[in-house]
């Protein structure tokens, strides 16, 4: 009795076609007779039409990715321009005592943040009577001292939010610790391993919005970190 020949499977056919690339050259008439169900309806289409549909879908996906890249590039260019103009305003400020209000006003203007507030400590005696150096508790200073990166998220009844003109409207906030420019924590390359110096923090910047999603925990903080670095450098004139 002879052994039964096992039936040919789809895998066998696929293996044969992959390893016999000239099959369709020798049997070109098969390609013209193959029909597929169109993804855009129930009508049957040829292999060439189906391949053209797949190619168009890939092109559309690439176009969408390209548009997204262009949009992200434009957004980054806009942010870079705003940061540039904000930095210019700091450099053009002649009187050190005006810097905190310039920082606040220009952030609101250039970055369209509804509410911004700032407090600075460890300033020279001549500036200790200024409003920006008043009303800072030891708890806020300790919080700023321990803030290793900008906090972005819901307003969890932070004491510093009370510095805002309308604290009850702050649904989401960004809290930026301002640090001495010679502190290891002011350098992103060494901040991760460095222990905070006792006098590293010199202030806290509060950004707030009535939109709960304006500042959220998953957002990027590179721009906020740069704002904090530039503000810290400018405020070093008060020390």
Buried (B, 14 or more C-beta within 10 A) or exposed (E): EEEEEEEEEEEEEEEEEEEEEEEBEEEEEEEEEEEBEEEEEEEEBBBEBBEEBEEEEEEEEEEEEEEEEEEEEEEEEEBEEBBEEBBEBBEEBEEBBEBBBBBBEBBBBBBEBBBBBBBBBBBEEEBEEBEBBEEBEEEBBEBBBEBEBBBBBBBEEBBBBBBBEEBEBBBBBBBBBBBBBEBBBBEEEEBEEBEBBEEBBBBBBBBBBEEEEBBEEEBEBEBBBBBBBBBBBBBBBBB
